[in-house]
Amino acid sequence: MGSSDPKPKVLLLGDIIHAHKTWSSLSDIADLIRPKATNRAEFIQECQSGALDGVIAAYRTFDSVKITGLIDEELVNALPKSLVYMAHCGAGYDQIDPHACSARQPTPIRISNVPTAVDDATADVNMFLIIGALRNFNAGMHALREGKWRGQPAPRLGHDPQGKVLGILGMGGIGRNLKKKAEAFGMKVIYHNRRQLSEELADGARYVTFDELLAESDVVSLNLPLNKHTRHIISTAEFAKMKDGVVVVNTARGAVMDEDALVQALDSGKVYSAGLDVFEEEPTVHPGLVRNPNVLLVPHMGTWTVETQTSMEEWAIENVRMALETGTLKSPIPEQADL
C-alpha cells in the first residue's frame, strides 16, 4: 500500500493480559482500536454508527462476550462490512456461530482459534480431576478445613488409576495429550471420535463406538467441542449405559453434559464421583453439584496459567498479523476449511 493510504484497523474485544509487546508491535501495520461499548446493545449501535468502519480484523477473548454477546447472525449482520477476520483467543469457540460467519454477504468472516496452545494445561487439569475424583479427595479436603480431620464417618475409600479403563470422548489435541498422561498413571485408554484417527495419532489407544465407550470405561472424560450436535451428548440414557460406580470428568464445555442428569446419577450412586472444570451456566453452578462431597469442582481454570495464557495470546495475535500481511490465517477453524 502507498505511504499515504490509511492503515487498516484492528479491533480489540476484551483485554491483552500478557503479550502486550507482541500486540503493540501490530501498530506498525495497523491502527489498534477498542470499542467504547460496554454491552451488546451499545456494541451493535456502535457498529451501525460507522465508528468501526475500516476494521479488517478483530481479536476476541472468551470474556469479551460481556461486551458483544454471542457472535450470532444478528451480530454478524451488524459488524462492519470491512471486517473479514476474527481471531479468537481460545481453543473452544462455541460463542461464535461458524455458519453465520461463513454465510455473510458479500464476504464471509473467517474465524481462527488457538487449537493446540491449550493442550498441556487443559490435560493437566483433566488428570488432576481424574486422580482427585478417583481417590475421592474432595470429601477429605472439605472435612479437614472444617476442623474434622478426614470427617465422621471417614470418606469412602478411593480407587487407584492403575489398570482402570479411561474412555476419552473426543480425541483432539487435548484428548491425545491426556492419553499420554493417563498412561503414565497405568491407565488403559479407549476413545470415540466422529472419525477414527490414523494409527499414528491414536498411538495405541483403541477406537470404540460411543456405546462401547460408555459400557467399558471406568472413567469417562469429555474432551469434545460444544456445538449443536454435542449439546447434552451425555444425559440420562447415557449414564444408564455406564458401569455402576463410574467416574465422570469434564474439561470441555459444561453443556456437553446434562447437569441435572449428572446430579441424579451421582445421587443414585450410579456415578461414584465427578471432576468438573466447566459448567452449563457459568458462573452459576448447579446446587446439586455444590452440595455433593463426591464432586471435585474447579471454576473453569483449565488454562489458568501464565505460560499457557501467554502462548494463547501470542498465537491469536499471530493470526491477526498473518491476516493483515498475507490474507490467510494460521489456524482457521475446521468448519471453514473449504472457504
C-alpha positions as CSV (number, residue, x, y, z in Angstrom):
1,M,0.0,0.0,0.0
2,G,1.2,3.6,-0.6
3,S,2.5,5.6,2.3
4,S,-0.5,7.9,2.1
5,D,-3.0,5.1,2.5
6,P,-4.7,4.9,5.9
7,K,-3.6,1.8,7.9
8,P,-6.2,-0.9,8.3
9,K,-7.9,-1.0,11.7
10,V,-7.8,-4.0,14.1
11,L,-10.4,-4.2,16.8
12,L,-9.6,-5.5,20.3
13,L,-12.5,-7.2,22.0
14,G,-11.5,-8.0,25.6
15,D,-8.1,-7.5,27.1
16,I,-4.5,-8.5,26.3
17,I,-3.1,-9.6,29.7
18,H,0.4,-10.9,28.9
19,A,1.5,-10.4,25.3
20,H,1.5,-6.6,25.4
21,K,4.7,-6.2,23.3
22,T,3.5,-8.5,20.6
23,W,0.2,-6.8,20.4
24,S,1.7,-3.3,20.3
25,S,4.1,-4.4,17.6
26,L,1.0,-4.7,15.3
27,S,0.7,-0.9,15.4
28,D,3.4,-0.9,12.7
29,I,0.9,-2.2,10.2
30,A,-2.5,-1.3,11.7
31,D,-4.4,1.1,13.9
32,L,-5.3,-0.7,17.1
33,I,-8.7,0.3,18.4
34,R,-11.1,-0.7,21.1
35,P,-14.9,-0.4,21.2
36,K,-16.5,2.2,23.6
37,A,-19.5,-0.1,24.1
38,T,-19.9,-2.0,27.4
39,N,-22.8,-4.2,26.4
40,R,-24.4,-5.8,23.3
41,A,-27.0,-3.1,22.6
42,E,-24.3,-0.4,22.7
43,F,-21.9,-2.5,20.6
44,I,-24.5,-3.1,17.8
45,Q,-25.2,0.7,17.9
46,E,-21.5,1.5,17.7
47,C,-21.2,-0.8,14.7
48,Q,-24.2,0.7,13.0
49,S,-23.0,4.2,13.6
50,G,-20.0,3.6,11.3
51,A,-17.5,4.2,14.2
52,L,-15.8,0.8,13.4
53,D,-15.8,1.1,9.6
54,G,-12.4,0.2,8.2
55,V,-11.8,-2.6,10.8
56,I,-10.4,-5.6,8.9
57,A,-9.6,-7.9,11.7
58,A,-10.8,-8.4,15.3
59,Y,-9.1,-10.2,18.2
60,R,-11.5,-11.5,20.8
61,T,-11.3,-13.2,24.2
62,F,-13.7,-15.6,25.8
63,D,-14.7,-12.9,28.3
64,S,-15.5,-10.3,25.6
65,V,-18.9,-11.9,25.3
66,K,-19.9,-9.5,28.1
67,I,-19.4,-6.7,25.6
68,T,-20.7,-8.2,22.3
69,G,-22.9,-11.1,23.4
70,L,-22.7,-14.2,21.1
71,I,-21.3,-13.8,17.6
72,D,-24.6,-14.9,16.1
73,E,-26.4,-14.0,12.9
74,E,-27.7,-10.7,14.4
75,L,-24.3,-9.6,15.4
76,V,-22.6,-10.8,12.2
77,N,-25.0,-8.6,10.2
78,A,-24.3,-5.6,12.3
79,L,-20.5,-5.9,12.1
80,P,-18.7,-3.5,9.7
81,K,-18.6,-4.8,6.1
82,S,-14.8,-4.3,6.2
83,L,-14.3,-7.0,8.9
84,V,-13.1,-10.2,7.3
85,Y,-11.1,-11.9,10.1
86,M,-11.8,-12.7,13.7
87,A,-9.0,-14.3,15.8
88,H,-10.5,-16.0,18.9
89,C,-8.1,-16.4,21.8
90,G,-9.2,-19.9,22.9
91,A,-9.5,-23.5,21.6
92,G,-13.3,-23.7,22.1
93,Y,-15.2,-21.2,20.0
94,D,-18.8,-22.1,20.9
95,Q,-19.7,-18.4,21.4
96,I,-19.2,-18.0,17.6
97,D,-21.7,-19.3,15.0
98,P,-19.4,-20.5,12.2
99,H,-22.3,-20.9,9.8
100,A,-23.5,-17.3,10.3
101,C,-19.9,-16.1,9.7
102,S,-19.4,-18.2,6.6
103,A,-22.8,-17.1,5.2
104,R,-22.2,-13.4,5.5
105,Q,-22.5,-11.5,2.2
106,P,-20.7,-10.3,0.2
107,T,-17.6,-11.5,2.2
108,P,-17.6,-14.2,4.8
109,I,-16.0,-13.6,8.2
110,R,-13.1,-16.0,8.7
111,I,-12.6,-17.4,12.2
112,S,-9.4,-18.7,13.8
113,N,-8.8,-20.3,17.2
114,V,-5.7,-21.4,19.1
115,P,-6.1,-25.2,18.7
116,T,-3.1,-26.7,20.4
117,A,-1.8,-23.9,22.7
118,V,-4.2,-25.1,25.4
119,D,-3.4,-28.8,25.2
120,D,-0.9,-29.3,28.1
121,A,-2.6,-27.1,30.6
122,T,-6.1,-28.5,30.0
123,A,-4.9,-32.1,30.0
124,D,-3.0,-31.4,33.3
125,V,-6.2,-30.1,35.0
126,N,-8.0,-33.1,33.4
127,M,-5.5,-35.5,35.1
128,F,-5.8,-33.7,38.4
129,L,-9.6,-34.1,38.2
130,I,-9.3,-37.8,37.3
131,I,-6.9,-38.6,40.2
132,G,-8.9,-36.4,42.6
133,A,-12.3,-37.9,41.7
134,L,-11.0,-41.5,41.7
135,R,-9.4,-41.0,45.1
136,N,-12.4,-39.1,46.4
137,F,-10.1,-36.4,47.8
138,N,-12.7,-33.6,47.9
139,A,-14.6,-35.1,50.8
140,G,-11.5,-35.4,52.9
141,M,-10.2,-31.9,52.0
142,H,-13.5,-30.4,52.9
143,A,-13.7,-32.2,56.3
144,L,-10.1,-31.1,57.1
145,R,-11.0,-27.4,56.5
146,E,-14.0,-27.7,58.8
147,G,-11.6,-29.0,61.6
148,K,-12.9,-32.6,61.3
149,W,-9.7,-34.2,60.0
150,R,-11.0,-36.8,57.5
151,G,-14.6,-36.5,58.7
152,Q,-17.0,-38.6,60.7
153,P,-17.6,-41.0,59.2
154,A,-14.4,-41.1,57.1
155,P,-15.0,-40.8,53.4
156,R,-15.3,-43.8,51.2
157,L,-12.1,-45.4,50.1
158,G,-10.9,-44.2,46.7
159,H,-9.6,-46.1,43.7
160,D,-6.2,-46.4,42.1
161,P,-5.9,-45.3,38.4
162,Q,-3.6,-48.2,37.6
163,G,-5.4,-50.8,35.4
164,K,-8.5,-48.7,35.0
165,V,-10.0,-48.0,31.6
166,L,-10.2,-44.3,30.6
167,G,-12.7,-43.6,27.9
168,I,-11.9,-40.3,26.1
169,L,-14.8,-38.8,24.2
170,G,-13.2,-36.5,21.6
171,M,-9.6,-37.4,20.7
172,G,-8.4,-34.0,19.6
173,G,-5.2,-32.3,20.8
174,I,-6.3,-32.2,24.4
175,G,-7.6,-35.8,24.4
176,R,-4.4,-37.1,22.8
177,N,-2.3,-35.1,25.4
178,L,-4.4,-36.6,28.2
179,K,-3.9,-40.1,26.8
180,K,-0.1,-39.9,27.4
181,K,-0.5,-38.5,30.9
182,A,-3.1,-41.1,31.8
183,E,-0.8,-43.9,30.6
184,A,1.9,-42.7,32.9
185,F,-0.5,-43.5,35.7
186,G,-1.1,-47.0,34.3
187,M,-4.5,-46.4,32.8
188,K,-5.7,-48.2,29.6
189,V,-7.1,-45.8,27.0
190,I,-10.0,-46.2,24.7
191,Y,-11.6,-43.4,22.6
192,H,-14.5,-42.4,20.5
193,N,-14.4,-39.7,17.8
194,R,-16.6,-38.7,14.9
195,R,-13.8,-40.3,12.8
196,Q,-11.3,-42.9,13.7
197,L,-7.8,-41.5,14.0
198,S,-4.8,-42.7,12.0
199,E,-2.7,-45.3,13.8
200,E,0.0,-42.7,14.3
201,L,-2.3,-40.2,16.0
202,A,-4.2,-42.8,18.1
203,D,-0.8,-44.1,19.3
204,G,-2.1,-47.3,20.7
205,A,-5.5,-46.0,22.0
206,R,-8.3,-48.4,21.0
207,Y,-11.1,-46.9,18.9
208,V,-14.6,-48.0,20.1
209,T,-18.2,-47.0,19.3
210,F,-19.9,-44.4,21.5
211,D,-21.9,-47.2,23.3
212,E,-18.8,-49.3,23.8
213,L,-17.1,-46.4,25.4
214,L,-20.0,-45.8,27.8
215,A,-20.1,-49.5,28.7
216,E,-16.4,-50.2,29.1
217,S,-15.0,-47.1,30.8
218,D,-14.1,-46.9,34.5
219,V,-13.5,-43.2,33.9
220,V,-15.3,-41.2,31.2
221,S,-13.5,-38.0,30.1
222,L,-15.3,-35.4,28.0
223,N,-12.9,-33.7,25.6
224,L,-15.1,-32.7,22.7
225,P,-16.2,-29.2,21.4
226,L,-19.6,-27.9,22.2
227,N,-21.9,-27.5,19.1
228,K,-25.4,-28.3,18.2
229,H,-24.5,-32.0,17.7
230,T,-22.7,-32.4,21.1
231,R,-25.0,-30.5,23.4
232,H,-26.1,-32.9,26.2
233,I,-24.4,-35.8,24.4
234,I,-24.2,-37.3,27.9
235,S,-27.6,-37.4,29.6
236,T,-29.9,-39.9,31.4
237,A,-29.8,-42.6,28.7
238,E,-26.0,-42.4,28.5
239,F,-25.5,-42.7,32.3
240,A,-27.7,-45.8,32.3
241,K,-25.3,-47.4,29.8
242,M,-22.2,-46.7,32.0
243,K,-20.7,-49.0,34.6
244,D,-22.0,-48.8,38.2
245,G,-19.6,-46.6,40.1
246,V,-18.2,-44.8,37.0
247,V,-16.1,-41.6,37.4
248,V,-17.0,-38.7,35.0
249,V,-14.7,-35.8,34.2
250,N,-15.4,-32.7,32.1
251,T,-12.9,-30.1,31.0
252,A,-14.6,-29.3,27.6
253,R,-17.7,-27.2,28.0
254,G,-20.4,-27.6,30.6
255,A,-23.3,-28.1,28.2
256,V,-21.9,-31.3,26.5
257,M,-23.3,-32.9,29.7
258,D,-26.8,-32.6,31.1
259,E,-26.1,-31.4,34.7
260,D,-29.5,-32.4,36.0
261,A,-28.9,-35.9,34.8
262,L,-25.4,-36.0,36.3
263,V,-26.8,-34.8,39.7
264,Q,-29.3,-37.7,39.6
265,A,-26.7,-40.2,38.6
266,L,-24.5,-39.0,41.5
267,D,-27.3,-39.1,44.0
268,S,-28.3,-42.6,43.0
269,G,-24.7,-43.8,43.3
270,K,-24.6,-44.8,39.6
271,V,-21.7,-42.3,39.2
272,Y,-19.1,-42.7,42.0
273,S,-17.7,-39.2,41.7
274,A,-17.2,-36.4,39.2
275,G,-14.5,-33.9,38.4
276,L,-15.6,-30.7,36.7
277,D,-13.8,-27.6,35.4
278,V,-16.8,-26.4,33.3
279,F,-20.5,-25.8,33.9
280,E,-23.7,-25.3,31.9
281,E,-24.5,-21.8,33.2
282,E,-21.1,-20.3,34.2
283,P,-20.6,-18.7,36.7
284,T,-23.7,-20.4,38.2
285,V,-23.1,-24.0,39.4
286,H,-25.9,-26.5,39.9
287,P,-26.7,-26.7,43.6
288,G,-26.8,-30.5,43.4
289,L,-23.1,-30.4,42.4
290,V,-22.1,-27.9,45.1
291,R,-23.8,-29.9,48.0
292,N,-22.3,-33.3,46.9
293,P,-19.0,-34.0,48.7
294,N,-18.1,-36.6,46.0
295,V,-17.7,-33.9,43.3
296,L,-14.4,-32.1,42.7
297,L,-15.2,-28.6,41.3
298,V,-12.7,-26.2,39.7
299,P,-14.0,-22.8,38.4
300,H,-13.0,-23.1,34.7
301,M,-9.3,-22.9,35.4
302,G,-8.1,-25.3,32.7
303,T,-5.9,-22.7,31.0
304,W,-5.3,-20.6,34.1
305,T,-1.5,-20.4,33.9
306,V,0.9,-17.6,32.9
307,E,2.6,-19.8,30.3
308,T,-0.5,-21.1,28.5
309,Q,-2.3,-17.8,28.5
310,T,0.7,-16.0,27.1
311,S,1.1,-18.6,24.3
312,M,-2.6,-18.4,23.5
313,E,-2.4,-14.6,23.2
314,E,0.8,-14.8,21.0
315,W,-0.9,-17.4,18.8
316,A,-4.1,-15.4,18.4
317,I,-2.1,-12.2,17.6
318,E,-0.1,-14.2,15.0
319,N,-3.4,-15.0,13.3
320,V,-4.2,-11.2,13.2
321,R,-0.7,-10.4,11.8
322,M,-1.0,-13.1,9.1
323,A,-4.5,-12.0,8.1
324,L,-3.2,-8.4,7.6
325,E,0.1,-9.4,5.8
326,T,-0.9,-12.4,3.8
327,G,-4.7,-12.6,3.8
328,T,-4.6,-16.0,5.4
329,L,-5.0,-17.4,8.9
330,K,-2.5,-19.6,10.8
331,S,-5.3,-21.7,12.3
332,P,-8.7,-21.4,10.6
333,I,-11.5,-23.3,12.3
334,P,-12.3,-26.7,10.7
335,E,-15.8,-25.6,9.7
336,Q,-14.3,-23.1,7.4
337,A,-11.6,-25.3,5.9
338,D,-13.2,-25.0,2.5
339,L,-13.6,-21.3,2.4
